[in-house]
Amino acid sequence: MTAIGADLDKRICRLAMQGEDGQLTMLPSIENERENWLALPAKLPPQAEIAPEVSTQWSFCDECAGGGGWR
């Protein structure tokens, strides 16, 4: 499994990816806009699972991630 950690701020999200080999990679930050979240899964491995920070932005992230096919 590839894990994606999401640090959610009001306007941007910082992302880190840990692959099956345990290697940690920082990904480019994205602006918290629906089209950015919906486009993100196509740029990542299909088995990727997201673990967002618990914050007030979580409901927006959850709505976009679910609509974009995230697990």
N, C-alpha and C positions, 0 to 999 in steps of 0.2 A: 504494500500500500504506500502511496505517496500522500503525505500530510501537508496541508497548506494552513499556516497560521496567519490570522488576519488581525492586525492592530487597527481598530476602527477609531478614527477621529471624526469630527463633525463634517469636514470637507474632503479628507483623503483617507485612504486605507493603505497601510504598509503591509506587505506580504512576504512571508518566508516559506520556503518549500524544503521539506525533508524527504529525500527519496528512500527507496528500499535499502540502499547501501548506507544509510545514516548520514549522508552528506547534506549539510544545511546550506541553502542558497537563498540570498535575498533577491526578491523579484522587484521589478519597477513598481513604484507606488501608483495607485490609480485614484482618480477623483471619484467621490461617491455619487456617481450618476448611473442611472439604470442601464444605459447602453454599455458602459464600461463593464459593469458586473455581468451582463448577459453575454458579452463577447469573451470574457476571461476563460471560461472552460475550454474553448476551442484552442487556446494557447497552451494548455497544460495536459499532462498525461490523463488518459481517460479514467484511470483508477483513482484519481486524486480525490481526497476528502478534505473538506474545509472545517477548521475549528476557529470560529471567530471569538474575539474578546467579548465578554459580556459587557454591554454598554447600552446607552440609549439609542444608539444607531443599529442595534441588533435586529429590530423588526424590519427595517429597510433591507438590510443585508439578507435576512432570511427570505423575504419576499422575492428578491432578485435571484438569489442563489437557487431557490426551489424552482423558479420559473426557467432558470438557465440550465437545469439538469444536474446541479451540484448534489452531492451526498454530504 
